[in-house]
Amino acid sequence: MQRVCFVLQVKPERLAEYKERHRHVWPEMRAALRETGWRNYSLFLRPDGLLIGYLETEDFDRARAGMAAREVNDRWQRAMKEFFVEPSGATPDRAIAPLEEIFHL
């Protein structure tokens, strides 16, 4: 099992709306995440917009590719892109760069 942690930056002026959208994640998006191997997936948000994501999966590259192939993911990513500070213009899922795990108990 791989443990994956990543960081993204949410625009500080959009925090309230970003949190509200995540209170109502589409059922088909939740199902797609489960079906493609995203387990124990959590998001944590700091008041300055720093977003920490964590998930467990058998194979992150495969889980990521599985989501990239889903139409619902394309719709979700397009809808959420406006919330992120991302100079490259990438959608949030493509901006994920996993952090190196240096300790696990």
N, C-alpha and C positions, 0 to 999 in steps of 0.2 A: 504494500500500500504506500503510495506517495502522499506526502503532506505538502501542500502548495500554499505559499503565502505571497501576497503581492500588495503593492501600494498604487493608488491612483490619487488624483487631486480633484475634488469637487469644488466648483466655484462657490466661495463663501456666501455670496448673495443668493444662492440657489439651494442651500441646505434644507430648509423647511420643505420645499416642494420635492426634493430628492428623497427625503425620508418618507414623505407621504406616498410617493409612487411605490416605494418598497413595502408599504403596508398593504398594497393591492397588486402584488405581482400576479400577472395573468396565470390562470390555472394551466394553460397549455405550455407556458414558459417553465413553470415548476415541473411539469411532467417531462418536458424535453431534457431538463437538467438531470433529473433522476434517471431517465432512460439512457443518457449518454455517459453515465458514470460519475457524476458530480455528487459526492457524499459529504455530509457534515459541512455543508457550504454556509459560511457566515460572512457578514460584512460588519465592520466596526467603523464608526465615523467620529473623528475628533472635531471640536468646535471650529477649528480653522479650515476644515474641509479635507484633511488628510483621511483617506479611506484605506482601511486595511481589509483585505480579503483573505479568507482561509478556506481550503477545501481538502478533502481526501479523495483519492481516486486510484484505481489500479494503474492507469497510464494517462498522464496529463495530456500528452500530445494527441492521443486517440480521443479523449474526452473533449478536448478543445475542437478537434476536427469534426467530431460528431455534432457539436453545437453549431459550428460554422455552416454545416450542411442543412440546418433546419431553417425553414422560412420564418418561424416564430422568432428565432434568434435575430434574424436580420431586421425584423420589425422592431423588436425590443431595443437593439443596439442603435438603430436610427433614432428612436424616440428618446433614448437616454444620452446620446452624444452631446447634446446641448448643455448638459450639466457639468461637463468635465473640462478642466484646463489641460489641453493637449496640443502642444505646438505643431505636431506633425499632422494633425487633422485625422488621425486614425480613430476608428470606432473604439469604444471602451474595451471590448473583448480583445481587440488586436493590440491594444496598448499594454496589456498585462505582460509584465516581465517578472517571473517568479524570483523571489529572494532566495539566497543560499541558506539552507538550514545548517546551523553550526552546532546546535545542541538539542537533544530531545531526551526527556527522562521517561 
